[in-house]
Amino acid sequence: MTRGSVEDRDTGHESDDGRPEFHPYHHPAAGWGAAESVTRFLAKEGEGIAGPRAILKMNHENGGFDCPGCAWPDDTKGLHLDICENGIKHVAWEMTHKRVDAAFFARHTVTELSGWSEFELENQGRLTEPMSYDPATDRYLPISWPEAFELAGRTLRELDDPNQAAFYTSGRLGNEATFLYQLLARELGTNNLPDCSNMCHEASGRALQAALGTGKGTVDLADWETADALFIFGVNAASNAPRMLTALVEAYRRGARIVHVNPLVEAAARRAIIPHDFVKMATFRATPTSTLNLQPRIGGDMAVLRGIAKAVFEESAANPKALDRQFIERYTAGYEDYRAVCEATTWAELEQRSGVRAEEIRKAARIYCDADRSIVSWCLGVTQHEHGVDTVREIVNLLLLRGNLGREGAGPSPVRGHSNVQGNRTCGIDHRPSQDFLNRLALVCGIDPPREHGMDTVATIDAMHAGRVRVFVGMGGNFAIAAPDTAYTFDALRRCELTVQVSTKLNRSHLVHGRRALILPCLGRTEKDVQRGGVQATSVEDSMSMVHLSVGMKKPASPHLLSEPAIIAGIARAALPDSPTPWEHYIENYDRIRDTMAEVFDGFEDFNRRVRLPLGFRIRQPARELVFRTPSGRAEFSAAPLPDGTREPGTLTLATMRAHDQWNTTIYSENDRYRGVKNLRTLVFMNADDMRERGLSEFDEVDITSIARDGTTRSLHRYQAIPYDIPPGCAAGYMPEMNVLCAIGDYSTQSDQPIMKNLTVRIEPSPVG
């Protein structure tokens, strides 16, 4: 196999009459396609000068700001252009000159705005001042910050029970604001701290905690640079973690083997040109990013993993080096039970449950056995299933067999989504806090935190619907659209007495609100945060446990914006007027928050000095040092049964996913370049044979009906069918539009995550007329 190939330049589709188009994408990921897309986007947003200047500061120490997009680590070699297409778009989207001010709200009622699309709402620009909903006029009206804080604080003070409030956060919130946010909730008296992890990587945290005694992966970027083999499960790297492409390209060039396991062979699993590789860009020369691609049916990853493990056991009969027996004996528990379940599982069963032929699984196993150091990485394609926890534990099982833990170039590596989602959990956003953490918080902060577990995302929606939660505070994100069972979630939010949204841009959650509602606009990651103590920096933790500072560089979009820590402190003082917590003192200088955090959290000792080191510092990972905080004191094998995976006749298994021109619920356009789609989001990707069975042709309109566990149904009408390279019996389409299909009760009993990637659906031609 050649180590590189010359590729044609991706010029895109020059003509655009607005009609839906589908052209299978054969170009490399990133490269000129990304460069041209970014250029067009910056021009459209009017950021031809400020945008490029910001890019030169993004993901840099010494005064740079952290990309507000994904949580992939910053380059350890001080790369001058440690950027990606979606990161640039995210920054330009935040830095737009468009504004949503009081005059805008005077022109538009909430009812009118409710008819706008997600793109149209966010495309109006940055929020500029606090607003309060007026039911008499169906409009948002200006409100002063003191009045807004008093309204929120009074409503919280007057609750019969603090558990009637819920405090949600997305993964954008910095560590300092995160700490203050959970402190507010717990001083108030509740652990109701739902977060976006409840919908994304909750399964990863629970599985890793059970198996290794830590809720995080153990590898860092240096391990990616030295691994002999990389196994990538359920990850669309080119869109979800684009800077991973650099690691994949560099791995391939040094001779590492790369296996992608995904029902869709995404662009990142074929070839890429890294934009900062100027020679490759100039010569249009792409580098392969895979050695092997396996396409399991949706939900078949666990069977693939068990098949690889079974092949390793078979290899060990003739090759004693296939298993690291010394590691297994010294550091693990449950090995014999796991070996027994692997040997009892037949290849016929593995093929049926995975949808992958045995010979293909054996190829992956051969790569694994030949590698001295292997990393297994995964994302939501693994976690958003009923059996997500079991599947992540199966990843750990496979790693343990060959001692791929606690040494360079090896280990588990979950790909987190939003830029600080891991830092949120580290710094206290957890509805199931440990008693040790609560004890430390009580000692250091002088509060009496509640000890009972709080509610996660699904439980919070149910509680709002039932009237048990009366106040919902959303710290970033777009909860109304991100959550499952859209109609049910909308109804739940509307039953609240008060909803508070802390946001940078207009979105659906401002229009689906309680009887009273506040929009509190905050600074973006790119903007200067000036307090009495001067310009402030916030810290974030990436998906590999590195903590570093982020400093905004741009003048705020409005003089009326406050920082997220300042907004939290304002609500806290109004809700807890006699609080001994020095809220105002904290806001003057965020070093004071970090000093307190250093006393509360293990691994944050000497926080203020260490976070200012080049590239920051890495939080200690006991499991990386082969210290396992499990009941046995060892790494625990799991012997869970394989999921059944059978379908009712006539049904398909559907997974929701993001388009390329999208970041979480933020939609930049109706295009999905890497999947060849233009001007269309209301679509469903289907296997060509499944389309023929239903008499469907490309772009035919279909109705999609999901069948919930309780037998209820939910439908989307007049979507367009697109033939795609996806296994038979499987289908896929975009969130958040398809979130309506996931019933509120369809969540994993293992992780409580909505099963967004394992929905049972019927797809039929739409009625004529």
C-alpha positions, 0 to 999 in steps of 0.5 A, spaced: 500 500 500 502 506 498 503 511 503 500 517 500 496 519 493 495 525 489 487 527 489 483 532 485 482 538 488 475 539 492 472 545 488 465 543 491 458 545 487 459 551 483 452 552 481 446 552 487 439 553 485 437 551 492 434 545 490 437 538 494 443 535 491 446 528 493 453 527 490 457 521 494 463 525 496 470 522 494 475 527 496 480 527 502 477 530 509 480 537 510 484 539 505 482 544 500 474 543 501 475 545 508 479 551 506 474 553 501 468 552 506 472 556 511 473 562 506 466 562 504 464 562 511 468 568 514 466 572 508 459 571 509 459 572 516 463 579 515 469 576 519 475 577 513 479 580 518 477 579 525 476 572 524 483 570 521 486 574 527 482 570 532 484 564 528 492 565 530 490 566 537 486 559 538 489 554 542 495 557 544 498 558 550 501 565 552 494 569 551 490 565 547 483 562 547 481 555 547 477 553 541 469 553 543 468 547 539 471 540 541 475 537 546 481 535 542 487 536 546 492 542 544 498 540 540 503 538 544 509 541 539 506 548 539 503 548 533 502 555 530 495 553 526 492 548 531 485 549 528 480 546 524 474 547 519 469 547 524 473 550 530 474 556 525 466 556 524 464 556 531 469 562 532 466 566 527 459 564 529 461 567 535 464 573 533 459 575 528 457 583 527 449 581 527 446 583 534 439 581 537 437 587 541 431 590 544 429 593 538 429 586 535 425 583 540 420 589 539 419 587 532 418 580 533 413 576 538 415 569 541 409 566 537 412 569 530 419 567 532 417 560 534 416 558 526 423 560 524 428 554 523 434 553 528 439 556 523 434 562 522 434 563 529 442 563 531 443 567 524 440 573 527 447 574 531 449 575 538 444 577 544 446 584 547 442 585 554 438 581 559 431 580 557 424 578 560 418 575 557 412 579 557 406 574 557 401 580 555 405 582 549 408 575 547 415 579 547 421 579 551 422 586 554 429 589 557 430 588 564 436 590 568 441 586 571 439 587 578 432 586 576 433 579 573 437 577 578 432 579 583 427 575 579 431 569 579 433 569 586 426 571 589 423 565 585 428 560 588 428 563 595 420 562 595 420 554 592 417 549 597 423 545 596 430 546 593 429 540 589 424 544 585 429 547 581 434 544 576 441 547 574 443 544 567 449 546 563 452 544 556 460 543 555 462 550 554 462 552 561 469 554 564 472 550 570 471 556 574 464 558 572 462 550 573 465 550 580 461 556 582 454 553 579 455 547 582 456 551 589 450 555 588 446 549 587 448 545 593 448 551 597 441 552 595 440 545 597 439 540 591 444 536 587 439 537 581 445 538 576 443 535 569 448 536 564 449 534 556 454 528 559 447 525 561 445 525 553 452 523 551 458 520 554 455 518 561 456 510 559 463 512 558 464 514 565 460 509 568 463 503 565 470 506 566 469 507 573 466 500 574 472 497 570 478 502 572 476 506 578 476 512 574 471 516 569 476 518 564 480 515 559 487 514 561 491 516 554 494 523 552 496 526 545 503 523 546 500 516 547 497 517 540 503 519 537 507 513 539 501 507 538 502 502 534 495 501 532 489 505 533 482 502 533 476 508 532 469 506 534 463 510 532 467 516 531 466 521 525 472 525 526 472 529 520 466 533 523 466 531 531 473 532 532 477 534 526 483 535 529 484 528 530 485 528 523 492 530 524 493 524 529 491 519 524 495 522 518 501 522 523 500 515 525 499 512 518 505 516 516 509 512 521 507 506 520 501 505 525 495 501 523 488 504 524 482 500 524 475 504 523 469 501 526 462 505 524 456 503 520 458 509 515 465 509 512 466 517 514 470 521 510 475 521 516 476 513 515 479 514 508 484 520 506 485 527 509 490 533 507 491 537 513 491 544 512 497 546 516 501 541 511 503 546 506 506 542 502 501 536 501 496 542 500 500 545 495 501 538 491 494 536 493 497 529 496 492 526 501 494 521 506 490 515 508 487 515 515 485 507 515 488 500 514 481 497 515 474 499 515 469 495 518 461 496 518 457 493 523 450 494 524 448 499 528 449 497 535 453 491 533 460 494 536 460 490 542 459 483 538 465 486 534 469 487 540 468 480 543 470 477 536 476 480 536 477 478 543 475 471 541 480 471 536 486 473 541 484 467 545 484 463 539 491 466 537 494 464 544 493 457 544 499 457 539 502 464 541 503 465 548 505 472 547 498 473 544 496 474 552 499 479 557 499 473 562 503 477 567 499 483 567 492 479 567 495 475 573 498 481 577 492 487 575 486 484 573 480 480 576 474 476 573 479 474 567 476 467 567 469 468 567 470 473 561 475 468 557 469 463 558 464 467 555 468 469 549 469 461 548 462 460 549 460 465 544 460 462 537 462 465 530 456 464 527 453 468 533 458 474 533 457 475 525 449 475 526 449 480 532 455 484 529 453 484 522 460 483 520 463 477 517 468 473 521 474 473 516 473 481 517 473 481 525 479 476 524 483 481 520 482 487 526 484 481 531 491 480 527 492 488 527 491 488 535 495 482 536 501 484 532 501 491 535 505 492 542 501 498 544 494 499 542 489 505 543 481 504 543 478 510 542 470 511 541 464 516 541 457 517 541 456 511 536 458 506 542 454 510 548 447 512 545 445 505 546 441 501 551 448 497 552 453 502 552 456 501 558 457 494 557 460 496 550 465 500 553 467 495 558 468 490 553 473 495 550 477 495 557 476 488 556 480 487 550 485 492 552 486 488 558 488 482 555 494 484 552 496 489 558 494 495 554 494 500 560 498 504 564 504 504 559 506 509 553 502 509 547 496 504 550 489 505 553 482 507 553 481 514 549 473 516 549 472 522 544 469 527 548 464 533 545 464 540 547 470 543 549 469 543 557 464 537 558 470 533 561 472 539 566 464 540 568 464 533 571 471 534 574 469 540 577 462 538 580 457 538 575 454 531 577 447 529 579 450 523 583 456 526 587 461 522 591 460 522 599 468 524 599 467 530 594 461 532 598 465 532 605 471 536 602 466 541 599 463 542 606 469 543 609 472 548 604 466 552 603 463 552 609 456 549 607 452 543 608 451 540 601 445 535 600 447 528 600 441 524 596 442 524 589 439 529 584 436 528 577 439 527 571 437 530 564 431 525 563 429 525 570 429 533 570 424 533 564 419 528 567 419 532 573 418 538 570 412 535 566 409 532 573 410 539 576 415 537 581 421 541 578 418 549 577 425 552 576 429 550 570 436 554 569 440 553 563 447 555 563 449 555 555 447 550 550 440 549 547 436 544 552 429 544 548 432 542 542 438 537 544 433 533 549 429 527 547 422 526 545 421 534 543 414 535 544 414 532 551 420 536 553 417 542 550 411 541 554 415 540 560 419 546 560 412 550 559 410 547 565 415 551 569 414 557 573 421 560 571 426 558 566 432 562 565 437 561 559 444 564 559 446 564 552 450 568 547 445 567 541 438 566 540 435 559 540 429 555 541 430 554 548 428 562 549 422 560 545 420 554 549 419 557 556 416 557 562 410 562 565 416 567 566 422 567 562 429 570 562 434 571 557 441 572 560 446 574 555 454 572 557 461 573 554 463 568 549 470 564 549 473 569 544 471 576 548 475 579 554 473 578 561 474 584 565 473 585 572 475 589 578 482 585 578 483 586 571 483 581 565 481 574 567 482 567 564 478 561 565 481 554 565 478 548 561 480 541 561 480 537 554 478 530 553 485 527 555 485 531 562 490 537 560 487 543 564 490 550 561 488 557 561 483 561 556 484 568 555 479 572 550 482 577 545 476 581 542 472 587 545 465 584 547 459 584 543 455 589 547 457 593 554 451 589 557 454 582 557 456 579 563 461 573 564 458 566 566 461 567 573 458 574 574 451 571 572 452 565 577 454 570 582 449 575 581 443 569 581 447 566 588 447 572 592 439 574 590 437 567 592 442 566 598 442 573 601 445 571 607 450 566 604 457 566 607 460 564 600 464 570 598 461 571 591 463 578 589 470 577 592 470 571 587 468 575 581 473 580 582 479 575 581 478 568 578 485 566 581 481 566 588 476 561 585 482 557 583 485 557 590 478 554 593 478 549 587 485 547 589 483 545 596 476 541 594 479 537 588 484 532 588 489 533 582 488 541 582 493 542 588 497 549 586 492 550 581 494 558 579 501 556 578 500 550 574 495 552 570 500 558 567 505 553 565 506 552 558 500 548 555 498 547 563 498 541 567 495 534 566 490 531 572 493 525 575 490 519 573 491 513 578 489 508 573 494 510 568 499 508 574 496 501 575 492 504 581 485 501 580 480 504 585 475 499 584 472 494 590 477 489 588 483 494 587 484 491 580 482 492 573 475 489 573 473 484 567 466 484 565 462 478 562 456 481 560 451 478 555 451 480 548 445 485 546 440 481 542 439 486 536 434 482 532 428 487 529 421 486 528 419 484 521 419 491 517 422 495 522 429 498 521 434 501 526 435 508 526 441 512 529 441 520 529 447 524 528 450 531 526 451 533 519 458 536 517 456 543 517 453 543 524 456 543 531 451 540 536 445 544 536 448 549 532 447 549 524 451 553 520 447 551 513 443 545 510 449 542 507 453 536 509 459 536 505 463 529 507 456 525 506 455 529 499 449 533 501 447 540 499 441 544 501 437 538 505 437 536 512 430 533 512 433 526 510 434 519 512 440 515 509 438 508 507 441 502 505 439 501 497 436 494 498 432 497 504 429 502 499 428 497 493 424 493 498 419 499 499 419 501 492 423 508 494 428 512 489 433 517 491 429 523 494 422 520 494 418 522 500 417 518 506 414 518 513 418 515 519 415 512 525 419 510 531 416 505 536 417 506 543 418 501 548 411 502 551 408 501 544 407 509 543 409 512 536 412 518 534 413 520 526 416 525 522 413 526 515 415 528 508 423 526 509 427 525 503 430 518 502 437 518 500 441 511 498 447 510 502 453 505 504 450 503 510 448 496 513 442 493 511 436 494 516 440 500 518 438 508 517 441 514 519 439 522 520 440 528 523 439 531 530 436 535 533 430 534 528 430 527 529 430 527 536 422 527 536 423 520 535 426 518 541 421 517 546 422 520 553 422 513 556 427 510 551 433 511 555 438 506 557 437 502 564 445 502 564 447 509 563 440 513 563 442 516 556 437 516 551 438 511 546 439 516 540 442 511 536 438 505 537 431 507 535 426 502 532 423 505 526 418 504 520 419 508 514 414 508 508 412 512 502 409 518 504 402 519 502 401 522 495 398 529 495 
